[in-house]
Amino acid sequence: MWLPIPATEIDGLPDAFEYRFWEGGEFPADP
């Protein structure tokens, strides 16, 4: 599922990346 995450909570990614994909397991690291 896609989870909306404030860009300020994503370390090392530009503001454009505001969504992260999560399949229900461990939260994924930065791509």
PyMOL Python script that loads the backbone (N, CA, C, O; Angstrom):
from pymol import cmd

cmd.read_pdbstr("""\
ATOM      1  N   MET A   1       0.846  -1.191   0.000  1.00  0.00           N
ATOM      2  CA  MET A   1       0.000   0.000   0.000  1.00  0.00           C
ATOM      3  C   MET A   1       0.883   1.243   0.000  1.00  0.00           C
ATOM      4  O   MET A   1       2.020   1.208   0.470  1.00  0.00           O
ATOM      5  N   TRP A   2       0.353   2.333  -0.527  1.00  0.00           N
ATOM      6  CA  TRP A   2       1.120   3.580  -0.531  1.00  0.00           C
ATOM      7  C   TRP A   2       0.745   4.404   0.687  1.00  0.00           C
ATOM      8  O   TRP A   2      -0.433   4.657   0.939  1.00  0.00           O
ATOM      9  N   LEU A   3       1.750   4.820   1.440  1.00  0.00           N
ATOM     10  CA  LEU A   3       1.503   5.610   2.638  1.00  0.00           C
ATOM     11  C   LEU A   3       1.995   7.033   2.426  1.00  0.00           C
ATOM     12  O   LEU A   3       3.162   7.240   2.095  1.00  0.00           O
ATOM     13  N   PRO A   4       1.118   8.018   2.612  1.00  0.00           N
ATOM     14  CA  PRO A   4       1.568   9.405   2.503  1.00  0.00           C
ATOM     15  C   PRO A   4       2.411   9.771   3.721  1.00  0.00           C
ATOM     16  O   PRO A   4       1.999   9.550   4.860  1.00  0.00           O
ATOM     17  N   ILE A   5       3.580  10.326   3.475  1.00  0.00           N
ATOM     18  CA  ILE A   5       4.486  10.678   4.566  1.00  0.00           C
ATOM     19  C   ILE A   5       4.999  12.094   4.327  1.00  0.00           C
ATOM     20  O   ILE A   5       5.483  12.392   3.235  1.00  0.00           O
ATOM     21  N   PRO A   6       4.904  12.964   5.313  1.00  0.00           N
ATOM     22  CA  PRO A   6       5.458  14.311   5.147  1.00  0.00           C
ATOM     23  C   PRO A   6       6.927  14.239   4.740  1.00  0.00           C
ATOM     24  O   PRO A   6       7.696  13.462   5.306  1.00  0.00           O
ATOM     25  N   ALA A   7       7.307  15.038   3.775  1.00  0.00           N
ATOM     26  CA  ALA A   7       8.674  14.985   3.262  1.00  0.00           C
ATOM     27  C   ALA A   7       9.697  15.249   4.362  1.00  0.00           C
ATOM     28  O   ALA A   7      10.834  14.786   4.278  1.00  0.00           O
ATOM     29  N   THR A   8       9.298  15.984   5.383  1.00  0.00           N
ATOM     30  CA  THR A   8      10.220  16.300   6.471  1.00  0.00           C
ATOM     31  C   THR A   8      10.579  15.056   7.269  1.00  0.00           C
ATOM     32  O   THR A   8      11.554  15.062   8.021  1.00  0.00           O
ATOM     33  N   GLU A   9       9.793  13.976   7.114  1.00  0.00           N
ATOM     34  CA  GLU A   9      10.073  12.752   7.860  1.00  0.00           C
ATOM     35  C   GLU A   9      10.874  11.756   7.029  1.00  0.00           C
ATOM     36  O   GLU A   9      11.229  10.680   7.511  1.00  0.00           O
ATOM     37  N   ILE A  10      11.157  12.120   5.774  1.00  0.00           N
ATOM     38  CA  ILE A  10      11.925  11.227   4.917  1.00  0.00           C
ATOM     39  C   ILE A  10      13.345  11.763   4.824  1.00  0.00           C
ATOM     40  O   ILE A  10      13.584  12.799   4.205  1.00  0.00           O
ATOM     41  N   ASP A  11      14.277  11.064   5.435  1.00  0.00           N
ATOM     42  CA  ASP A  11      15.648  11.542   5.489  1.00  0.00           C
ATOM     43  C   ASP A  11      16.360  11.315   4.156  1.00  0.00           C
ATOM     44  O   ASP A  11      16.372  10.199   3.637  1.00  0.00           O
ATOM     45  N   GLY A  12      16.942  12.354   3.616  1.00  0.00           N
ATOM     46  CA  GLY A  12      17.783  12.217   2.440  1.00  0.00           C
ATOM     47  C   GLY A  12      17.045  12.212   1.114  1.00  0.00           C
ATOM     48  O   GLY A  12      17.672  12.006   0.074  1.00  0.00           O
ATOM     49  N   LEU A  13      15.729  12.432   1.112  1.00  0.00           N
ATOM     50  CA  LEU A  13      14.990  12.460  -0.143  1.00  0.00           C
ATOM     51  C   LEU A  13      14.456  13.856  -0.410  1.00  0.00           C
ATOM     52  O   LEU A  13      14.114  14.577   0.527  1.00  0.00           O
ATOM     53  N   PRO A  14      14.380  14.249  -1.686  1.00  0.00           N
ATOM     54  CA  PRO A  14      13.811  15.560  -2.016  1.00  0.00           C
ATOM     55  C   PRO A  14      12.329  15.609  -1.686  1.00  0.00           C
ATOM     56  O   PRO A  14      11.684  14.572  -1.533  1.00  0.00           O
ATOM     57  N   ASP A  15      11.790  16.826  -1.576  1.00  0.00           N
ATOM     58  CA  ASP A  15      10.396  17.002  -1.174  1.00  0.00           C
ATOM     59  C   ASP A  15       9.416  16.330  -2.123  1.00  0.00           C
ATOM     60  O   ASP A  15       8.283  16.041  -1.740  1.00  0.00           O
ATOM     61  N   ALA A  16       9.842  16.077  -3.365  1.00  0.00           N
ATOM     62  CA  ALA A  16       8.947  15.477  -4.350  1.00  0.00           C
ATOM     63  C   ALA A  16       8.559  14.058  -3.948  1.00  0.00           C
ATOM     64  O   ALA A  16       7.488  13.581  -4.323  1.00  0.00           O
ATOM     65  N   PHE A  17       9.413  13.385  -3.195  1.00  0.00           N
ATOM     66  CA  PHE A  17       9.114  12.018  -2.796  1.00  0.00           C
ATOM     67  C   PHE A  17       8.315  12.037  -1.497  1.00  0.00           C
ATOM     68  O   PHE A  17       8.886  11.993  -0.407  1.00  0.00           O
ATOM     69  N   GLU A  18       6.989  12.104  -1.621  1.00  0.00           N
ATOM     70  CA  GLU A  18       6.149  12.217  -0.432  1.00  0.00           C
ATOM     71  C   GLU A  18       5.368  10.938  -0.165  1.00  0.00           C
ATOM     72  O   GLU A  18       4.574  10.877   0.774  1.00  0.00           O
ATOM     73  N   TYR A  19       5.594   9.903  -0.996  1.00  0.00           N
ATOM     74  CA  TYR A  19       4.892   8.642  -0.786  1.00  0.00           C
ATOM     75  C   TYR A  19       5.893   7.502  -0.762  1.00  0.00           C
ATOM     76  O   TYR A  19       6.869   7.497  -1.512  1.00  0.00           O
ATOM     77  N   ARG A  20       5.639   6.545   0.102  1.00  0.00           N
ATOM     78  CA  ARG A  20       6.505   5.373   0.189  1.00  0.00           C
ATOM     79  C   ARG A  20       5.641   4.130   0.076  1.00  0.00           C
ATOM     80  O   ARG A  20       4.511   4.108   0.563  1.00  0.00           O
ATOM     81  N   PHE A  21       6.171   3.095  -0.565  1.00  0.00           N
ATOM     82  CA  PHE A  21       5.409   1.866  -0.723  1.00  0.00           C
ATOM     83  C   PHE A  21       5.708   0.924   0.437  1.00  0.00           C
ATOM     84  O   PHE A  21       6.864   0.700   0.798  1.00  0.00           O
ATOM     85  N   TRP A  22       4.643   0.382   1.008  1.00  0.00           N
ATOM     86  CA  TRP A  22       4.790  -0.525   2.142  1.00  0.00           C
ATOM     87  C   TRP A  22       3.899  -1.735   1.931  1.00  0.00           C
ATOM     88  O   TRP A  22       2.702  -1.586   1.686  1.00  0.00           O
ATOM     89  N   GLU A  23       4.467  -2.940   2.024  1.00  0.00           N
ATOM     90  CA  GLU A  23       3.715  -4.164   1.758  1.00  0.00           C
ATOM     91  C   GLU A  23       3.227  -4.832   3.036  1.00  0.00           C
ATOM     92  O   GLU A  23       2.654  -5.920   2.982  1.00  0.00           O
ATOM     93  N   GLY A  24       3.443  -4.203   4.172  1.00  0.00           N
ATOM     94  CA  GLY A  24       2.940  -4.758   5.416  1.00  0.00           C
ATOM     95  C   GLY A  24       4.023  -5.374   6.290  1.00  0.00           C
ATOM     96  O   GLY A  24       3.755  -5.794   7.416  1.00  0.00           O
ATOM     97  N   GLY A  25       5.248  -5.429   5.771  1.00  0.00           N
ATOM     98  CA  GLY A  25       6.336  -5.977   6.569  1.00  0.00           C
ATOM     99  C   GLY A  25       7.142  -4.867   7.211  1.00  0.00           C
ATOM    100  O   GLY A  25       6.596  -3.858   7.657  1.00  0.00           O
ATOM    101  N   GLU A  26       8.451  -5.069   7.251  1.00  0.00           N
ATOM    102  CA  GLU A  26       9.323  -4.030   7.798  1.00  0.00           C
ATOM    103  C   GLU A  26       9.266  -2.796   6.907  1.00  0.00           C
ATOM    104  O   GLU A  26       9.228  -2.914   5.682  1.00  0.00           O
ATOM    105  N   PHE A  27       9.259  -1.627   7.508  1.00  0.00           N
ATOM    106  CA  PHE A  27       9.171  -0.404   6.717  1.00  0.00           C
ATOM    107  C   PHE A  27      10.409  -0.284   5.835  1.00  0.00           C
ATOM    108  O   PHE A  27      11.532  -0.424   6.319  1.00  0.00           O
ATOM    109  N   PRO A  28      10.209  -0.022   4.534  1.00  0.00           N
ATOM    110  CA  PRO A  28      11.326  -0.052   3.585  1.00  0.00           C
ATOM    111  C   PRO A  28      12.329   1.075   3.800  1.00  0.00           C
ATOM    112  O   PRO A  28      11.983   2.155   4.279  1.00  0.00           O
ATOM    113  N   ALA A  29      13.562   0.803   3.440  1.00  0.00           N
ATOM    114  CA  ALA A  29      14.603   1.823   3.496  1.00  0.00           C
ATOM    115  C   ALA A  29      14.494   2.711   2.263  1.00  0.00           C
ATOM    116  O   ALA A  29      13.697   2.441   1.364  1.00  0.00           O
ATOM    117  N   ASP A  30      15.297   3.770   2.223  1.00  0.00           N
ATOM    118  CA  ASP A  30      15.287   4.652   1.057  1.00  0.00           C
ATOM    119  C   ASP A  30      15.695   3.870  -0.187  1.00  0.00           C
ATOM    120  O   ASP A  30      16.622   3.061  -0.127  1.00  0.00           O
ATOM    121  N   PRO A  31      15.031   4.092  -1.296  1.00  0.00           N
ATOM    122  CA  PRO A  31      15.360   3.383  -2.533  1.00  0.00           C
ATOM    123  C   PRO A  31      16.735   3.792  -3.062  1.00  0.00           C
ATOM    124  O   PRO A  31      17.172   3.291  -4.099  1.00  0.00           O
TER     125      PRO A  31
END
""", "prot")
cmd.dss("prot")
cmd.show_as("cartoon", "prot")
cmd.util.cbc("prot")
cmd.orient("prot")
